[in-house]
């Protein structure tokens, strides 16, 4: 597998649009796709490592749930001590295979446990940090609270959840403005009108965003004692929540 191939998946009018999935084709172009599609992605990844440096405790585990090719995993690895393990979980075999390939020459890679599994059925233990970076939005709405409760139960006292999501804006005018800016961001990064339209159609069937208020209410319902909204770039928002 070559790394960093250009994302041209949605520039093929002869290919029918189907619901988005993290298959081998997406894994092949994912670094380029996420860089050109998600405003602030590099900052989210880098800051995940800095958060880990502050909250990871000796002898505990950090979880990267929905790890894709492991950008957050590697960021955590760079900023944590040798006795902190990182459990990197994704349900897409192509992503886990890509993660393993990217860890081959990474110092401290023996601290990472790649796991191909559904995050909804994963056992979380002795966690000082759990990261859900653009992952919850792909979980069915009815299952999101149960997942957050499972995460909360697996965190040690003082443990932290980092949650980043694309959010819905309830005000029609403001929501439309952010949507247009997001599409302008993609255009500025070289995406064609065809690709923007076809990817939007593919994602509409699997990515269900919620409002900031819905996310924050769910964090409280899941048992987190407090939360802090610390990042926003257009309609992408991130929180940290404490046990």
C-alpha positions, 0 to 999 in steps of 0.5 A, spaced: 500 500 500 502 506 498 501 512 503 498 519 501 494 517 495 490 523 492 482 522 494 479 521 487 473 516 490 467 521 488 470 524 482 467 517 478 460 519 475 460 511 472 461 509 479 454 508 483 453 512 489 453 508 495 453 509 503 460 511 505 464 505 508 471 505 511 473 500 506 480 498 502 479 504 497 477 509 503 483 507 507 488 508 501 486 515 500 484 517 507 490 521 509 488 526 503 481 525 504 481 527 512 486 533 511 482 536 505 475 534 508 475 536 515 477 543 517 482 543 523 483 536 523 491 536 524 490 541 530 485 535 533 490 530 532 496 534 535 492 536 541 489 529 542 497 528 544 497 534 548 491 532 552 494 525 553 500 528 556 496 531 561 491 526 563 494 519 562 496 516 568 502 510 569 500 503 568 493 505 565 491 505 558 489 510 553 483 508 547 483 511 540 476 508 538 474 509 531 482 509 530 482 509 522 489 509 520 492 511 527 493 518 527 491 520 534 494 513 536 501 515 534 500 522 537 498 519 544 504 515 543 509 520 542 506 524 548 505 518 553 510 514 558 513 507 556 508 504 561 502 507 558 498 502 553 494 505 547 489 500 545 487 502 537 480 500 535 476 500 529 471 495 526 474 496 518 479 491 517 483 495 512 484 501 517 487 496 522 491 493 517 493 500 515 495 502 522 499 496 523 503 498 517 504 505 519 506 502 526 512 498 523 518 504 524 514 508 530 518 508 536 514 505 542 509 501 537 510 495 542 505 499 546 500 499 541 494 494 541 491 494 534 484 491 535 479 490 529 472 490 533 466 494 534 467 499 539 460 498 542 462 491 544 469 493 546 471 492 554 474 498 556 478 497 562 483 501 566 483 507 562 485 514 563 483 517 556 478 515 551 478 518 544 472 518 540 475 523 534 469 523 529 467 516 531 460 517 535 457 520 529 457 513 525 454 510 531 446 509 531 443 514 535 439 509 539 446 506 541 450 512 543 448 513 550 450 506 552 457 507 549 458 513 553 456 509 559 460 504 557 466 508 556 465 512 563 465 505 567 471 504 564 475 510 566 479 511 572 477 516 577 479 523 574 479 519 567 478 523 561 473 522 554 475 526 548 470 527 544 470 530 537 464 531 532 461 534 526 455 538 529 448 540 526 446 547 527 439 548 529 438 555 526 437 554 519 440 560 517 447 559 521 447 552 519 446 553 512 452 558 513 456 553 516 454 548 511 456 553 505 463 554 508 465 547 509 463 546 502 468 552 500 473 549 504 473 543 500 473 547 494 479 550 496 482 544 497 481 542 490 475 538 491 470 538 484 463 540 485 461 532 483 465 530 488 462 534 494 455 532 491 457 525 491 460 524 498 455 528 501 450 523 498 454 517 501 455 520 508 447 522 509 446 515 509 451 513 515 453 520 518 448 523 523 450 529 526 447 532 533 447 539 536 452 541 541 446 541 546 444 534 545 452 532 545 452 536 552 446 533 555 448 526 553 455 527 556 451 528 563 446 523 562 452 518 561 455 520 568 461 525 566 461 530 572 463 536 567 465 537 560 469 543 557 468 545 549 475 546 547 475 546 540 471 549 534 472 549 526 466 551 522 461 545 524 466 541 527 467 541 535 471 537 540 470 536 548 473 533 554 469 530 559 471 528 566 469 522 570 
